[in-house]
Every structure is written in structure tokens, then in C-alpha cells.
Amino acid sequence: MSVVTALFHVTKELRDLVCAPVSSEKREETIETIERLLAQRDELLRELRPPYSGEEQRLGRQIVQWNQEIEEHLRELKRQIQRDFAMVREKRRANTHYTNPYEQSLAMDGMFYDKKR
């Protein structure tokens, strides 16, 4: 099997993985699989050497299109993780405020400013 064909199959597997919806319970497992596939792709990309046959050029164009899809889905996965972190941070802050409401006041109640001299 040529390097381009192997790269095509790894890229297809990666695209199928990132295009599928990821539940928060299986996210860690999915990320590990994505990292493994990206490492495989990196090794295959280092082995690429021209010249390429017509079939390999066709596969290469398909790989480039899939790369764009993969990048967009990976960005979305990153945004989901960032939203989850923000929610956890907000829940932690709310919980801390609930357990000790007078430690750090969120609003400046009772503040008075006198303009008269």
C-alpha cells in the first residue's frame, strides 16, 4: 500500500470520528483516539515523496478537502470543551457563594456617594 493510500485511510477514519457527535461521557476516549490518528497522519506525512500518480493526486485532493472538515469539527470540539470549563467554573463560583454568602459580596449594596461638600 502506498503512503498516499495509507494517509487517505487514516484521514477518512479521523474525519468519520470527528464528524460523529461526541457525548461528554465518551469525550476523553474520543480525544485519545483523535490524538492517535493525528500522530499516525503526522508520520505518514513525513514519508510523502513525489512524484505522484493520477490516482494518488485524486486521493490527495480528497484529503485536502477532508482536512478542512476535520479542522472545523476540531474547532467545534474545542469550543464545547471551553464551554464546559466555563460552566464548571461558574458552578464552582456559585457554590462557593452559596456556602458562604457574606465572604465576597457580588453587589455593592448600601453604597452611598454624597456630592455635597
N, C-alpha and C positions, 0 to 999 in steps of 0.2 A: 504494500500500500504506500502510495506516495505521501510526502509530508503535507501537501495541499489537501489531499483527501482526508487524512487524519485530522488536520486542522478544521476542515469542513464539518466532520462528525462531532468533534468536541464543541465547536461553536454552535452547532444545531442543538446539542444536548444542553448547553448553557442557556441558549435562547428559550428553549422549552421550559427550563427550570425557572427562569426569571419572569417569564410571561404568565406562569401559573400563579393564582392567588396564594399568598403566604399567610398562614394563620400565625397569630402571635405565639402559640404554643410550639409550633414547629419552626419558628424563625431561626433559632440558633443552629439547628440541624441544616436548614437550607443555606445559611450563610457559610457554614463549613464546607458544604458541597460546592457552593459558588467559588470559594477560595481555592478548592482543589482543582476545579475545572479551569480557573484562571491561571493557576500555576502550570497546568498541562499546556494550555494555549501559549503561555509565555515560552515554554521550552520548544514547542513546535515552531513558533515564530522565529526563534533564533536559528532554527535549522533550515529555514526557507532559503533557497538559492535559485536564481533564474538560470536558464530560460524555462518558460512555462508553455505547456501545450495549450491548445484551444480549450480543451475540457477544463484544465486547471485554471485558465483565465476566467472561464464562466463561473467556476466554483469560487474563485477569488472575489468576483463582483458580488456574488450572493453573500459571501462572508462579510464584505464591507457593509451591505445593507443590513444584515443582522446585527452588526456591531452597533449601528445607530439605535436599533430597537433595544438591544441589551443595555446600552448606556442610559437610555431614557427610563427603563424599568429599574435599573440600579439606583438612579437618582430618586425615583419614587420610593423605593425601599428605604433609602437613607432618610427621606422626609418622614416616612412613617416612624422610623426609629427615633428621630428627633422629636416628633410629636409625643411619642410615648414617654421619652425622657422628660419633656416639659410637663406632661400630666403628672408624672411621679413626683417631680419637684413641687408642683402646685399642691398636690395632695399632702406631701410632707409638710409644707408650709402651713396649710390649713389645719392639719392635725396638731402641729405644734402650737398654733394659735388657739385651737380648741382646748388643749390640755392646760395651757397657762395663758388666758386671755389678757392679763394685765402686764405681762412681761414686756411686750413690744406692741404698742398700740398702732393699728393701721391708719387710723384717722386722728387728726389733731382736734379732738373735741374740747370745747371750752376755751379755745384760744381767743384772746381779746387784743385788739390793736386800737390804741387811743391816738387820734390825730391831733388832739388839742394839746396846747403847751401850757 
